Amino acid sequence: MSSIKNLVMRLNHEAQDEVYWLGACDESQINILENNLKLSLPNELKEFILLVGGGGLVGEELSGIVDNDALVESGGAIYYDTCLCRNEYALPLDMAVIYFRDDDVCWCVDCGRNTYGTIVNYDLFSRKISNVLAPSFNSFFEEYVNLRT
């Protein structure tokens, strides 16, 4: 399995479309994000956020920390997307949104004790997890890169 850094570099050099990153992030901003969401993010996701902030292929960007501000209120920010889905779609408190599009697609990292670190599809209409997308953020991101290079 490739490291997050190697996957980012591969996407930068081999992507079929334009790549956009939100910008590297300070560890203090991750702490602010975790404290405000009241959960602990997996280390692989933290590594991704520290390195690039979030992003990816334009139009398919992964949520993260925008402009080194954990609490920025805009789409594409983990904090904003997670709070929106908690308020509008009853997203469980032990999940953080990593991809949210068109009030239709919601992929989350599960930070629950028994399923910690798995990446899941949260069905916004039935308001429950519909399936597990990957066992970890690293494997999820590796598949994300493989599909786009």
Contacts in CASP RR format, 6 or more apart in sequence:
PFRMAT RR
TARGET T0000
AUTHOR 0000-0000-0000
METHOD contacts of the structure
MODEL  1
MSSIKNLVMRLNHEAQDEVYWLGACDESQINILENNLKLSLPNELKEFIL
LVGGGGLVGEELSGIVDNDALVESGGAIYYDTCLCRNEYALPLDMAVIYF
RDDDVCWCVDCGRNTYGTIVNYDLFSRKISNVLAPSFNSFFEEYVNLRT
1 138 0 8 1.000
1 139 0 8 1.000
1 142 0 8 1.000
2 10 0 8 1.000
2 142 0 8 1.000
2 145 0 8 1.000
3 138 0 8 1.000
4 44 0 8 1.000
4 47 0 8 1.000
4 48 0 8 1.000
4 51 0 8 1.000
4 138 0 8 1.000
4 141 0 8 1.000
5 47 0 8 1.000
5 51 0 8 1.000
7 141 0 8 1.000
7 142 0 8 1.000
7 145 0 8 1.000
8 21 0 8 1.000
8 48 0 8 1.000
8 51 0 8 1.000
8 52 0 8 1.000
10 145 0 8 1.000
10 149 0 8 1.000
11 19 0 8 1.000
11 56 0 8 1.000
11 57 0 8 1.000
11 145 0 8 1.000
11 148 0 8 1.000
11 149 0 8 1.000
12 19 0 8 1.000
14 149 0 8 1.000
15 56 0 8 1.000
15 57 0 8 1.000
15 148 0 8 1.000
15 149 0 8 1.000
16 148 0 8 1.000
16 149 0 8 1.000
17 57 0 8 1.000
17 58 0 8 1.000
17 148 0 8 1.000
18 57 0 8 1.000
18 58 0 8 1.000
19 55 0 8 1.000
19 56 0 8 1.000
19 57 0 8 1.000
19 58 0 8 1.000
20 55 0 8 1.000
20 56 0 8 1.000
20 57 0 8 1.000
20 58 0 8 1.000
20 61 0 8 1.000
21 52 0 8 1.000
21 53 0 8 1.000
21 54 0 8 1.000
21 55 0 8 1.000
21 56 0 8 1.000
22 52 0 8 1.000
22 53 0 8 1.000
22 54 0 8 1.000
22 55 0 8 1.000
22 61 0 8 1.000
22 64 0 8 1.000
22 65 0 8 1.000
22 66 0 8 1.000
22 67 0 8 1.000
22 76 0 8 1.000
23 52 0 8 1.000
23 53 0 8 1.000
23 54 0 8 1.000
23 67 0 8 1.000
23 68 0 8 1.000
24 50 0 8 1.000
24 51 0 8 1.000
24 52 0 8 1.000
24 53 0 8 1.000
24 68 0 8 1.000
25 49 0 8 1.000
25 50 0 8 1.000
25 53 0 8 1.000
25 65 0 8 1.000
25 68 0 8 1.000
25 70 0 8 1.000
26 50 0 8 1.000
26 68 0 8 1.000
27 46 0 8 1.000
27 50 0 8 1.000
29 65 0 8 1.000
29 68 0 8 1.000
29 69 0 8 1.000
29 70 0 8 1.000
30 41 0 8 1.000
30 46 0 8 1.000
30 49 0 8 1.000
30 50 0 8 1.000
30 65 0 8 1.000
30 70 0 8 1.000
32 70 0 8 1.000
32 71 0 8 1.000
33 41 0 8 1.000
33 65 0 8 1.000
33 70 0 8 1.000
33 71 0 8 1.000
33 78 0 8 1.000
33 79 0 8 1.000
34 40 0 8 1.000
34 41 0 8 1.000
36 70 0 8 1.000
36 71 0 8 1.000
36 79 0 8 1.000
37 78 0 8 1.000
37 79 0 8 1.000
37 82 0 8 1.000
37 96 0 8 1.000
38 93 0 8 1.000
39 93 0 8 1.000
39 94 0 8 1.000
39 95 0 8 1.000
39 96 0 8 1.000
39 111 0 8 1.000
39 112 0 8 1.000
40 111 0 8 1.000
41 49 0 8 1.000
41 96 0 8 1.000
41 109 0 8 1.000
41 111 0 8 1.000
42 109 0 8 1.000
42 111 0 8 1.000
42 116 0 8 1.000
42 117 0 8 1.000
42 136 0 8 1.000
42 137 0 8 1.000
44 136 0 8 1.000
44 137 0 8 1.000
44 138 0 8 1.000
44 141 0 8 1.000
45 98 0 8 1.000
45 109 0 8 1.000
45 117 0 8 1.000
45 137 0 8 1.000
48 54 0 8 1.000
48 62 0 8 1.000
48 137 0 8 1.000
48 141 0 8 1.000
49 64 0 8 1.000
49 65 0 8 1.000
49 78 0 8 1.000
53 64 0 8 1.000
53 65 0 8 1.000
53 66 0 8 1.000
54 61 0 8 1.000
54 62 0 8 1.000
54 63 0 8 1.000
54 64 0 8 1.000
54 65 0 8 1.000
55 61 0 8 1.000
55 62 0 8 1.000
55 63 0 8 1.000
55 64 0 8 1.000
55 76 0 8 1.000
56 62 0 8 1.000
57 148 0 8 1.000
60 99 0 8 1.000
60 148 0 8 1.000
61 76 0 8 1.000
62 98 0 8 1.000
62 99 0 8 1.000
62 141 0 8 1.000
62 144 0 8 1.000
63 75 0 8 1.000
63 76 0 8 1.000
63 77 0 8 1.000
63 78 0 8 1.000
63 81 0 8 1.000
63 97 0 8 1.000
63 98 0 8 1.000
63 99 0 8 1.000
63 100 0 8 1.000
64 76 0 8 1.000
64 77 0 8 1.000
64 78 0 8 1.000
64 98 0 8 1.000
65 72 0 8 1.000
65 77 0 8 1.000
65 78 0 8 1.000
65 79 0 8 1.000
66 72 0 8 1.000
66 74 0 8 1.000
66 76 0 8 1.000
66 77 0 8 1.000
70 77 0 8 1.000
70 79 0 8 1.000
71 79 0 8 1.000
72 79 0 8 1.000
72 80 0 8 1.000
73 79 0 8 1.000
73 80 0 8 1.000
74 80 0 8 1.000
75 81 0 8 1.000
75 100 0 8 1.000
76 100 0 8 1.000
78 96 0 8 1.000
78 97 0 8 1.000
78 98 0 8 1.000
81 97 0 8 1.000
81 100 0 8 1.000
82 91 0 8 1.000
82 95 0 8 1.000
82 96 0 8 1.000
82 97 0 8 1.000
82 108 0 8 1.000
84 97 0 8 1.000
84 100 0 8 1.000
85 91 0 8 1.000
85 97 0 8 1.000
85 100 0 8 1.000
85 106 0 8 1.000
85 108 0 8 1.000
85 122 0 8 1.000
85 124 0 8 1.000
86 93 0 8 1.000
88 103 0 8 1.000
89 106 0 8 1.000
89 122 0 8 1.000
89 124 0 8 1.000
89 127 0 8 1.000
90 127 0 8 1.000
91 97 0 8 1.000
91 106 0 8 1.000
91 108 0 8 1.000
91 122 0 8 1.000
94 110 0 8 1.000
94 111 0 8 1.000
94 112 0 8 1.000
94 113 0 8 1.000
95 108 0 8 1.000
95 109 0 8 1.000
95 110 0 8 1.000
95 111 0 8 1.000
95 112 0 8 1.000
95 120 0 8 1.000
95 122 0 8 1.000
96 108 0 8 1.000
96 109 0 8 1.000
96 111 0 8 1.000
97 106 0 8 1.000
97 107 0 8 1.000
97 108 0 8 1.000
97 122 0 8 1.000
98 107 0 8 1.000
98 108 0 8 1.000
98 109 0 8 1.000
98 119 0 8 1.000
98 137 0 8 1.000
99 105 0 8 1.000
99 106 0 8 1.000
99 107 0 8 1.000
100 106 0 8 1.000
100 107 0 8 1.000
103 124 0 8 1.000
104 124 0 8 1.000
105 121 0 8 1.000
106 121 0 8 1.000
106 122 0 8 1.000
106 123 0 8 1.000
106 124 0 8 1.000
107 119 0 8 1.000
107 120 0 8 1.000
107 121 0 8 1.000
107 122 0 8 1.000
107 133 0 8 1.000
108 119 0 8 1.000
108 120 0 8 1.000
108 122 0 8 1.000
109 117 0 8 1.000
109 118 0 8 1.000
109 119 0 8 1.000
109 120 0 8 1.000
109 137 0 8 1.000
110 116 0 8 1.000
110 117 0 8 1.000
110 118 0 8 1.000
110 119 0 8 1.000
110 120 0 8 1.000
110 129 0 8 1.000
111 117 0 8 1.000
117 135 0 8 1.000
117 136 0 8 1.000
117 137 0 8 1.000
118 132 0 8 1.000
118 134 0 8 1.000
118 135 0 8 1.000
118 136 0 8 1.000
119 132 0 8 1.000
119 133 0 8 1.000
119 134 0 8 1.000
119 135 0 8 1.000
119 136 0 8 1.000
119 137 0 8 1.000
119 140 0 8 1.000
120 129 0 8 1.000
120 130 0 8 1.000
120 131 0 8 1.000
120 132 0 8 1.000
120 133 0 8 1.000
121 129 0 8 1.000
121 130 0 8 1.000
121 131 0 8 1.000
121 132 0 8 1.000
121 133 0 8 1.000
122 128 0 8 1.000
122 129 0 8 1.000
122 130 0 8 1.000
123 129 0 8 1.000
123 130 0 8 1.000
133 140 0 8 1.000
134 140 0 8 1.000
134 143 0 8 1.000
END
